[in-house]
């Protein structure tokens, strides 16, 4: 996650915390729905707090970096949760 002095700062919405994001991002690949929006942008939908809620996370990276950084995170929409369920077989 970017440090406060780095740009862009991570924008955590809906009361999400770094712990919520960490829980979602360490889930097994089969529990995450990943959509590569471009070579430099990746969207991840995954559960957090057990399975009680789902989070949508936008990860970005620079041209010369292999490290993904969190740009923003928010609670997933119903449509994103449905896509997650279809992708992971939870539907």
N, C-alpha and C positions, 0 to 999 in steps of 0.2 A: 504494500500500500504506500502511496506517496507520503513522504514526510510533510509536515505543515509548510516547510520552506520550499518545497518542490512544486512545480506546476505540471499538469493540472492537479489540484487538490481532489481527493475523493469526496464525492457528494453522497452521503448516506442519508436516505430519506426514510420516512415512515417509522422513525425511532429505531432503525437498525443499528447494530453495534458491530465493531470489528469481530467480535466473537461469533455473531450470527453469520457473517460472511465466511469466516474461517470454517465453521461447521458445514456450510453449504459447499464450499470449494474443495473440501477434503473427502466428500462423498465419492463412492465408487463411480466409475464412468457410467455404469448402468443405471445409476440414480440421478444422473445429470442429463439435461437436454442442452446440447451445445450447438450454437449456430454461428458459423464463421461469416460475419457480415462483410469483411474484407481481410486482406492480409494483416491489417493492423488493428482490427476490431473483432472481438469475440463476445457473444452474448451467452450467458449461462443461466439456466433456470434450474433450481435445486431446492429440496426441502431444508428447513432449518427448525430448530427446537423440536427435535424428533421428526415428526411428520406433520406438526400442527400448522405450519405455514410454509409458503414457498417464496423464494426470493429470486429476483431477476437482477443479474449483475452484468455490467458492461466492463469488459477488460480491454485495455489498449496497450500498444507498444510502439516504440519508435522504429524507424526504418532499420537502424543498425543494432537493434536489441532483440534478444530472444526472450526477454523477461516480460511477462504480462503484468500490467498494473491495473488496479481497480480505478475506474473513472467515476462510476456511480452505481448505486444499488437502491432498490426499492422493492416493495412487496409485488409479487407477480400478479398480473391481471387474470381474470377467469380464463380468457382465451389462452394465455401463456401456460396456465396450469393444465388446461386440456391438452395442449400440444405436448407438454412434459409427460402427461399420463399416457398418451399414445406412443410417444418415443420410447418410454421406459417400460411399457407393458403394464402399467398400473391401472389402465383404463378398464 
